[in-house]
Amino acid sequence: MYLGVFDMKERLDQMRKLLKEKKRLCELLEDDIQQIERDIKTLEDRAEDSHSSLTV
């Protein structure tokens, strides 16, 4: 019986560690997505400015 309880506690600890790692990965992905969105906005603005200066 004790072995089963130990295994469950070990499994619970492993799952908590896994959850923590996955949350961290999610944060990193969100940061990457935000940076890409900023880059896209910057490029769109530059393209629009470039287009405007050509048509004037």
N, C-alpha and C positions, 0 to 999 in steps of 0.2 A: 504494500500500500504506500509506503513512504517513497518508493522509487517512482510511482506514478505521480505523486504530488510534486516531487522534485522535477520530473520531466515537464510537468505543466508549468511550473514556475520558470524553468529555463526557457521554455517555448514562449511564455509571456514576455520575458525579458528580451528575447530575440525579436519578437513582434514589435515591442516598443522601440527598440533600436532601429528596426527597419522603417517604422513610421517616421521617426525623427529624420532619418536619412532621406526618405521620400519627400518630406516637407521641405527640407533644405534644397533638394533638387528642384522642387516646384518654385521656391523663391528665386533660385538662380535662373530658371527659365523665364519667370515673370520679368526679372531684371533685363534679361536678353531681349525679350519681346518689346519692352519699353524703349530700350536703346535703338532697336531696329525701327520702331515707329518714329522716334525722333529723327533718325537718319533719313527715313523716307520723307518726312515733312521738310527737312532741310533741302533735300534734293528736289522736291516738288517746288519749293520756294525759289530755288536757284534756277530751275528750268523755266518757271513762270517769269522771273526777272529777265532772264536771257531772251525769252520770247518777246517780252514787252519791249526791250531795247532794240530788237531787230525790226519790229513793226512800226516804230516811231520814226 
